[in-house]
Amino acid sequence: AYGRRVVDAHYRACLYAGLNISGTNGEVMPGQWEYQIGPCTGIESGDHMVLSRYLLLRVCEDFGIVVTLDPKPIPGDWNGAGCHVNYSTENMRNPGGYEHIIAAVEKLGKKHQEHVACYGAGNERRLTGAHETAPIDKFSYGVANRGASVRIPRGAKLDGKGYFEDRRPASNIDPYLVTAKIFKTTILD
């Protein structure tokens, strides 16, 4: 697999640095990889994301590779690169939490354009409605629906509690801005 040595070195560097990195996997485009940060609490997710990106740049430098966070650096018939955000509150994780998940997701729908505006530059090239993305101009959510703006895992529905996944953020997001926006919309508004 193209880039596996880079991915493995980055993963080890993140672990050594004490970051909450929980997985890696190859993606659609040759040489395209993703990694998952978390679980984290609140703003800690931004700290871990920023440091992991720094380590990625340094590891790639050692390998003589240039990395990009552009959500679709090469045009074509493929899904691009997102930075999906898994989000929950204590109420969502407790018994009866599913109703809190739905309430939060519906609040996100009411502010869809506000969120998309801060979910990364170039995201309109990725959120086309094809390749497991929702169209950038339409909000949707659903259980186990990878083509929705927000996906609720099947386990959250079955268990009546859990989390949701905002699939709209692009790979180049400012994690602090996105975390703050989701928190403000779901808790403070």
N, C-alpha and C positions, 0 to 999 in steps of 0.2 A: 504494500500500500504506500502510495506516494506520501512522504512526510511523517511516517510513523516514528522515526528516530527523533524528529523535532517535537512531536506531540509527547512522546515518552519523557524526553528531557525537560520539557515545560512542566509536565505533571509532577515530576520529581522535584523540580525547583519550587513549585508552589507548595508541595507538602513540606519541604525543608524549611520554607519561609513561614510555615504555620497557617497557611491559607486553607479555608474550607472549600477544597475542590473535591467534587464527588463523582466525577466521571469524564470520559472523553469518548468520542465516536467519530468515524468518518462520515462525510456528508455526500451530497449528490455530485458536485464538481470534483474531478480528480485533484487531489491535493487540498481539498477543503475539509477542514476538521472543526469540530466544536468541542467545547468543554463546559462543564456545569460547575458553577460556584454555588455553594450552599450545603446545607441549610445555614442561614444567617438570620440575625435579628435586626430589623430596622436598617439604620444607616450603615451598619457593619457590612451589608451586602455591597454597597458602593466602595467601601475601603478595600474589600477583598477583590472586587472586579478591577479597580484601578491598579492595584499592585500586581494582579495576575497579568494584566495587559503589559505592564512594564517588564515583567519577567519574560513574557512572550517575545517582546521586541529584543530583549538581550539574548535570549536563546537563539532566535532567528539570526541575529547578528553573528553569533558564533558559527552558525551553519552557512553563512553567506547567503541568506534568504531574506527577501523583502516580504513583509506581511502587510496586509491591508484589512481594515475593518469596514470597508465599503460594503453596503448591503447587496450590491450586485455589480462587482467590478468588471465582469465580462457580460455583455448583452447576450440574450439568447433565451431559449425555451427551457428554463430551469428556475428553481424556487428562490435563489439568492440566499442571504444569510441573515437570520434574525437573532434577537437576544430575548427569548421568551422569558417572562417573569412569572414565577410561581409565587402566589401571595395568599396569606391567610392571617386572620386575627385569632385571638384566643376563643372568641365566640364561635368562629367558624370551625374550630377544631374540637369543640365540645359537643356533647349530645344535643341534637336539634340545630346544629350548625349549618345545615344545608340551607335553611331559610335565610341565614345571614349571608351566605355565599350568593344566593340569588339577589338579595337586596343590594349587595355591593356591586354585582355585575350590572344590574339595571341602572345603578347610578353612573357607572362607566359609560353605558350606552347613551345617556343623556348628555355626556360631555365628550363624545367620540372625537369630534374635530379638534377640540382643545388638546386632547391626548395625542392624537396623531401628529399634531404640529410640533410636539416636543419629543417625538419617538425616533428621531434620527434623520439626518440629511440623506436624501436619495431614496427614502423608503417607498416613494411612489413607484419606483422601478421594481420593487419586490412585492408589494401588496396589490396584486393584479386580479385576484379572484381565482387564479389557477395555481396548481402545484401546492396544494394544502395551505393556501393563504386566502384570507377574505379580501374583498375589494376595499381599497383605501377609503372610499366614500360611503361605505355602508357598514353599520355595526351589526354583529350577530353573535350569538352564543349558543352553546349546546353541549350536551353530555357526550364525551368521547368524540367530538367533532373537530378533527384536525383542520378543517377548512373554515372554521369560525374565527371571529376576532378574539373571542375568549372561549377557551375549552375548559369544561368541568370534567375532571376525571371520572370514569365510570365508578371507581371505588368510592369517591366522595358522594355520589348519588346513592349507591347501595348502602353505604355506612351512615348516611344522613349527616355527614360532617367531613371536613377536610380542607381543601384549598381550591383555587382556580388558577388557570394559566392564561395570562394576557399574551397572546401570540403576535401582537402588532409591533412591539418595539424592534427596531433594526439593530444590526450588529454593532453599529457605531454610536449607540446611545450614550448620553451622560447618565450613569447609573444613579447619581444623587438626584438629578432632576426628575427622572422617571419614578424613582421610589417616592419622592415627595409628592409628585402629581397623583399617583395611585392612592397614597395615604390620604391626601387632602380630599380627593373625590369620595373615597369610600368611608372615611371616618369623620372628617370635619365639615363636609358640605351637607 
